[in-house]
Amino acid sequence: MENLWKYCEETGFDPYAAIDAIEERIGVKLECDCQIINNEIENRRKDLVNVFGTDFGEPGRDFDFF
């Protein structure tokens, strides 16, 4: 989290608020800066698209399957 912390200090952001916002957005507790770049949830979603050839929608989006 060293890089994120330095960036927040340079730009005047509150590091704790930034970390909370990022964790809320990606849905994972941050342990390392690399988790911001390597979003595991989005990567799994892309893998499903590659395997099944279709996008099953964004999280929280409703679908009619009929």
C-alpha positions in Angstrom: 0.0 0.0 0.0 3.1 2.1 -0.1 2.5 3.5 -3.6 -1.2 4.3 -2.9 -0.2 6.1 0.3 2.5 8.2 -1.4 0.0 9.1 -4.2 -2.6 10.2 -1.7 -0.1 12.4 0.1 1.1 14.0 -3.1 -2.4 14.8 -4.3 -3.9 15.8 -1.0 -6.3 12.9 -0.7 -7.0 11.2 2.6 -5.3 7.8 2.3 -7.8 6.0 4.6 -10.8 7.4 2.6 -9.2 6.4 -0.7 -8.6 2.9 0.6 -12.1 2.6 1.9 -13.6 3.8 -1.4 -11.4 1.4 -3.5 -12.3 -1.6 -1.2 -15.9 -0.8 -1.5 -15.7 -0.5 -5.3 -13.8 -3.7 -6.0 -15.4 -5.7 -3.1 -12.1 -7.0 -1.7 -10.1 -6.0 1.4 -6.8 -4.5 0.1 -3.6 -6.1 1.2 -1.4 -4.9 -1.6 -1.3 -2.1 -4.3 -1.3 -4.8 -7.0 -5.0 -5.7 -6.1 -6.1 -2.4 -7.6 -4.5 -3.2 -11.0 -5.3 -6.9 -10.9 -9.1 -6.9 -10.2 -9.8 -10.6 -9.6 -13.6 -10.2 -9.9 -13.4 -8.4 -13.3 -10.8 -11.0 -14.5 -13.2 -13.9 -13.6 -16.0 -12.1 -15.5 -13.8 -11.8 -18.6 -12.9 -15.4 -18.3 -16.6 -16.3 -18.4 -17.0 -14.2 -21.5 -14.1 -16.0 -23.2 -15.4 -19.5 -22.3 -19.1 -19.0 -23.0 -18.9 -16.2 -25.7 -21.3 -13.9 -24.0 -21.4 -11.3 -21.2 -23.7 -12.2 -18.4 -24.2 -8.6 -17.5 -22.8 -6.3 -14.9 -23.0 -7.2 -11.2 -26.4 -6.2 -9.8 -28.1 -6.0 -13.2 -31.4 -7.8 -13.6 -32.2 -10.1 -16.6 -35.2 -11.7 -18.2 -34.4 -15.2 -19.2 -37.8 -15.9 -20.8 
